[in-house]
């Protein structure tokens, strides 16, 4: 079993995706982000309770990530068709609305396994979050339990610290 490690090359991937900002986009791969920072957001399922709360918060902060030369990509086991339905469904009805970053489909869990966030008995990924630098090197990993959402403020704090290249104490 391969274990992803901070300081090493991030596992490559090519996945089908949906992006409401670019209807022509049909697939996405790690090399698409060469020269930019990337935050990968693995999440368990579309149309769940916690997932829309965190994904819409990250979407609302997309401009903040963009100012830092950083893109976001959400990944789950759900199909591209289900992602499209979730994006077309209003937040009041359990949907996402217009998300400002793409959602990719990892139907067999191969990318989730490569990033070591696969939960075999549930056939989903945990809430893994990975920051990958412009050279494709993994710089940060945090994995949450299925029931705990993630904070864009904390991820932006860590991204800022990583981009300084300096030593950054707690609460920097």
C-alpha angles and dihedrals in degrees: 000000000000116000119203113232134196109249094032132095114284114242111264122237144178117200139166111252147176123223119181089202092058115030091182093063110102104161140025135197138184092253089062086074098050109140093022135081116252133201113200113202112195113192133175108238146346116248093030129131105249101031099070092048093059099034093052090048090052089047091053089055095046092112089055090053091045091054086059094052089252132135130198129222126184119207131189139150092254120110124258087247091057090046089054091050091049091050092049092051116089118244089242088063096046097273134119104235115203106354115197096220135048127269117216129203120231098176098169095038093239094135091043088053092048089054091044096239099112119127103204099193093051096036092227138098125254119239096282119173122192131183113205121190126227091268092056095255119141108241105169138021130184125167122194130195114261092260100051121083126212131242122234089203091061092046091050090049091052092044091052090049093049092048092055090063087212135110108277119192125213115297090017 
